[in-house]
Amino acid sequence: MALNCGIVGLPNVGKSTIFSALSSAPAEAANYPFCTINPNIGIADVPDTRLVKLTEIFNPQRTIPASVEFVDIAGLVKGASKGEGLGNQFLSHIREVGVIAHVVRCFENPDIVHVNNKIDPESDIETINIELALADLDTLAKRRERAERSMKVQAEKKTTETVLAALDKIGPALENGKPVRSAALSDEEKTAVYDCHFITAKPQLYVCNVDEAGIKSGNNHIEAVKKRAAAEDSEAVCICGKFEAELADIKDAGEKRAFFEELGLKESGLSALIHSAYRLLGLRTFFTAGADECRAWTIHAGDAAPKAAGVIHTDFEKGFIKAEVYTCDDIFRYGTEAKIKEAGKYRIEGKEYVVHDGDVIFFKFNV
């Protein structure tokens, strides 16, 4: 799976504004449809209070957070699966991301054009989901045609039977407006149809783009999106794109806190979006900490110690000997590595050790 998150939705719902705030690298944003043609790519730091605390303890020369890539994809419209609004081009961009963040407009403002001239989140969601499902049905038909031809080749028969079995489960789901990810596929079937790169097989979260009133007290539009997300066993986060864009321009920490307090918020809505995308991508964080540097490193859930070491440098993986490990909670509780050792919490782990989110690790290697 690609390790990035694609921001999608109807034209002019605030995708580019949210993207600009995420990446602090302004994308083109304007009050007309199809402002974004080519996808914009930006990197967002992953907010992590654990890294902040480690920095306070070790007082390093530099601190480096984990990051996640976001892709701002142009707005889709009804008929996109048939090429409307440059739909084929935009759908191909969605196929290349690992997770979909579906931005839905949840605020009223007559000065900002809506492509359908009305604010109706449920209808907007349905429009996008139908287009993605139709695109997947087209992919399915082409894959089935190829599989049926392969059935004539004896050497490929068993694999082809698995492909067809998977397609038989996926087809009814798509025809009933449900995503590929809702089909009960075995691991073998998922592998067999991986080459289809079904769009609706990707994890998806909903992003409610609200105004300041919506951030403070919510509204019916937000509730409609949250209800839809719950029905799909998905997630929904609320963001005021305008507020986040203004906040991204403020560098002073005290001024940012005052901004939050004014709206009654504890943290930025972008933080929730970044954390959700990071988690849905199957990513986890371990740390290295010392006087020179405190750093958050990104791994996949389930990675063993040598593979985690390889994220730092390939030589670390090749010559892996052992990992000296403790948890963030340990250092926050005891204050120093010496006291962690005294408490018997400092561990030596080998090649089979599966790294946990929040581990602090020092690798020993020999090349």
Number of C-alpha atoms within 10 A of each C-alpha: 12 11 18 21 26 26 27 27 28 25 25 25 27 24 29 28 23 27 30 23 23 25 19 15 15 16 21 14 18 14 14 13 19 19 16 20 14 13 18 20 18 20 16 21 15 20 17 14 9 15 23 13 14 24 21 11 17 16 16 16 11 12 16 14 18 20 16 21 20 26 25 28 25 30 29 27 23 18 17 23 25 14 15 13 19 18 21 16 16 21 22 12 17 26 19 17 21 21 30 26 25 20 28 28 25 27 23 15 10 10 7 13 15 20 16 13 9 12 18 18 22 14 12 21 19 13 18 22 20 21 21 22 25 20 22 24 22 12 15 21 13 12 17 16 11 12 20 15 10 16 16 11 11 9 10 12 15 11 15 23 17 19 22 21 13 21 24 14 16 23 19 14 19 24 13 10 15 18 25 23 19 15 18 13 16 11 8 13 19 17 13 19 18 13 9 15 15 21 26 23 21 20 18 26 23 24 30 28 26 26 20 15 12 20 20 13 8 16 14 12 21 24 15 14 25 20 15 18 17 11 10 15 11 14 21 24 21 25 25 24 26 16 21 19 18 12 17 15 11 12 9 8 9 10 12 18 14 12 16 16 12 10 14 11 14 9 12 17 19 23 18 18 22 21 16 19 27 23 14 19 23 16 19 20 23 21 24 18 20 16 12 12 17 25 22 23 19 20 22 18 16 16 17 17 23 25 21 24 26 16 14 14 11 14 14 20 22 15 15 21 17 20 22 15 19 21 20 18 13 19 19 14 11 15 14 13 14 11 15 19 14 10 11 9 16 17 13 14 17 14 14 11 15 16 25 18 18 17 18 25 22 17 20 14 16 11 9
